[in-house]
Amino acid sequence: MAQAHVLGFPSIREFGGAVVLEAMALGVVPVVVDYGGPGEARHREHGARVALGTRAEITARMRDCLERLATAPDLGREAGTGGAALEPPSSSAGTPKARQMLEV
C-alpha cells in the first residue's frame, strides 16, 4: 500500500476502518463510502467520502470520484498530505492500538 496513491474502499460492511487509518498514515488518499467505520475514520481534510446509496449509485459515485482524482493529480496530492500528520484523539491515545498506530 505504501506505493499506492489512492485507496478505493467501497465497503459498507467494514466496521472498523483500520485500513483507512493505515492509508492515511502512509499519505495514501482514501476514497470511502460515508457509512460506518471507514466513513468515520477518514479525516475531513484527507481523502473523499461518497454518499451511501444503492449498489449502482455507490459504484457510479466511486467511479466519478476516482476519475476526478485521476484527471487532477494535484487534487490527490493535496488530499494525501494531511494523513501522515494525523494522530488519534487524545481520549484514545492511551490504548494499545493507538500507541501502535503512532509508532507506524
QUIURFEN-V70486 format. One record per pair of residues at least 12 apart in sequence whose C-alpha atoms are under 10 Angstrom apart, sorted by the first residue. I is the first residue (numbers start at 1). J is the second residue. Records with the same first field share a line. If there is no record, write none. Layout:
I: J  J
//
This chain:
1: 19  22  23  26  27  28
2: 22  23  25  26  27  28
3: 26  27  28
4: 23  26  27  28  29
5: 23  26  27  28  29  30  69  70  73  76  77  80
6: 23  24  27  28  29  30  31  47  66  69  70  76  77  79  80
7: 19  20  23  24  28  29  30  31  32  47  66
8: 20  29  30  31  32  33  47  48  62  63  65  66
9: 30  31  32  33  38  39  49  62
10: 31  32  33  34  35  38  39  49  50  52  55  58  59  61  62
11: 32  33  34  35  36  37  38  39  58
12: 32  33  34  35  36  37  38  39  52  58
13: 35  36  37  38
14: 35  36  37  38  39
15: 35  36  37  38  39  40
16: 36  37  38  39  40  41
17: 32  36  37  38  39  40  41  42
18: 37  38  41  101
19: 38  41
20: 32  37  38  39  40  41  42  43  47  83
21: 38  41  42  43  83  84  86  87  88  101
22: 83  84  101  104
23: 42  47  80  83  84
24: 41  42  43  46  47  79  80  81  82  83  84  85  86
25: 80  81  82  83  84  85  86  87  101  102  104
26: 80  81  82  83  84  85  104
27: 46  47  77  78  79  80  81  82  83  84  85
28: 46  47  76  77  79  80  81  82  83  84
29: 42  46  47  48  69  75  76  77  78  79  80  81  82  83
30: 42  43  46  47  48  49  76  79  80  83
31: 46  47  48  49  50  62  65  66  69
32: 47  48  49  50  51  52  58  62  65
33: 48  49  50  51  52  53  58  61  62
34: 48  49  50  51  52  53
35: 49  50  51  52
39: 51  52
41: 88
42: 83
43: 79  82  83  86
44: 79  82
45: 78  79  80  81  82  83
46: 76  77  78  79  80  81  82  83  84  86
47: 69  75  76  77  78  79  80  81  82  83
48: 62  65  66  69  76  79
49: 61  62  65
50: 62  64  65
84: 104
85: 102
86: 102
87: 99  101  102
88: 101  102
//
